[in-house]
């Protein structure tokens, strides 16, 4: 059956229409962009819906908020999902999204937690994936 990985994000995203369109699609609120970024994430089978999935191994509801902050000039992204991370979607997603963060270096922006792990993997802005 496979194990689940929970992914929780709370961060700011720079205003880049190409990135925003991809994230809207991943969150279930937009059409698939005609041209996807060249990145390993977009060759994985679950990339398009990984931020929408949930199971009863964690909180049984995916949550997502993605809205533009006029004052800050960035997008606010808050999401919680869990899915079978068979093709390292989490690692690829973190690698793809990290350069688009509008967060100071060293700021925690999320974590992932494998179903059998006691401790999560924490992600920080401008830091290499663990």
C-alpha positions in Angstrom: 0.0 0.0 0.0 2.9 2.4 0.7 3.6 5.1 3.3 2.4 8.7 3.3 4.4 11.9 3.7 2.9 15.0 5.2 3.9 18.4 3.7 3.1 21.6 5.6 4.1 25.0 4.1 3.5 28.6 5.4 5.5 31.2 3.4 5.5 34.1 1.0 6.1 33.6 -2.7 7.5 36.3 -5.0 5.2 37.7 -7.6 6.2 35.8 -10.7 3.2 35.0 -13.0 4.7 31.7 -14.3 5.3 30.4 -10.7 1.9 31.6 -9.5 0.1 29.8 -12.4 1.9 26.6 -11.6 1.0 26.9 -7.9 -2.6 27.7 -8.6 -2.8 24.6 -10.7 -1.2 22.5 -8.0 -3.6 23.8 -5.5 -6.6 22.9 -7.7 -7.6 26.5 -8.7 -6.2 27.0 -12.1 -5.6 25.4 -15.5 -2.4 23.5 -16.2 0.1 26.0 -17.7 0.9 25.4 -21.3 4.6 25.6 -20.6 5.9 24.0 -17.4 9.3 24.9 -15.9 12.2 22.7 -16.7 12.7 21.0 -13.4 12.6 17.3 -12.2 9.4 18.0 -10.2 7.4 18.3 -13.4 8.3 14.8 -14.6 7.0 13.1 -11.5 3.5 11.5 -11.7 1.9 13.3 -8.7 3.3 16.8 -9.0 0.0 18.4 -10.2 -2.1 17.3 -7.2 0.5 16.7 -4.4 -0.7 19.9 -2.6 -4.4 18.7 -2.7 -4.0 15.1 -1.3 -4.9 13.8 2.1 -5.3 10.6 3.9 -6.3 9.4 7.4 -2.7 8.7 8.3 -2.4 12.4 9.2 -5.1 15.1 9.4 -7.7 13.8 7.0 -8.1 17.1 5.1 -5.8 18.9 2.8 -5.9 22.7 3.4 -4.7 25.4 1.1 -4.6 29.2 1.0 -3.0 31.1 -1.8 -3.7 34.8 -2.0 -1.9 38.0 -3.1 -0.9 40.5 -0.4 -1.2 44.0 -1.9 0.8 45.6 0.9 3.7 43.2 0.9 3.6 42.6 -2.9 3.9 38.9 -2.6 1.7 35.8 -2.5 0.9 34.1 0.8 1.0 30.3 0.5 -0.3 28.1 3.4 -0.9 24.4 2.7 -1.1 21.0 4.4 -1.3 17.8 2.4 -0.1 14.2 2.6 0.5 11.7 -0.2 2.7 8.8 -1.2 6.1 10.5 -2.0 7.3 7.6 -4.2 9.2 9.8 -6.7 10.7 12.3 -4.2 8.0 14.9 -5.1 8.7 16.7 -1.7 12.4 17.0 -2.4 11.8 18.2 -5.9 9.1 20.6 -4.9 11.2 22.2 -2.2 14.1 22.5 -4.6 11.8 24.2 -7.2 10.0 26.6 -4.9 12.9 27.7 -2.7 14.3 30.3 -5.2 10.8 31.8 -5.5 10.3 32.5 -1.7 10.0 36.1 -0.5 11.3 35.1 2.9 14.5 36.2 4.6 17.4 33.7 4.6 17.0 31.2 7.5 13.3 31.6 7.8 11.5 28.3 8.4 8.9 27.9 5.6 7.7 24.3 6.1 8.3 20.7 7.1 7.6 17.2 5.8 7.1 14.2 7.9 7.2 10.6 6.7 4.5 8.4 8.3 6.9 6.2 10.3 9.3 9.1 11.4 9.1 10.6 14.8 10.8 13.9 13.7 9.9 16.0 10.7 12.3 17.4 8.1 12.3 21.2 8.5 12.8 23.5 5.5 14.4 27.0 5.6 14.6 29.7 3.0 17.9 29.9 1.1 19.2 26.7 2.5 19.9 23.4 0.6 17.4 20.6 1.1 18.3 18.1 3.8 
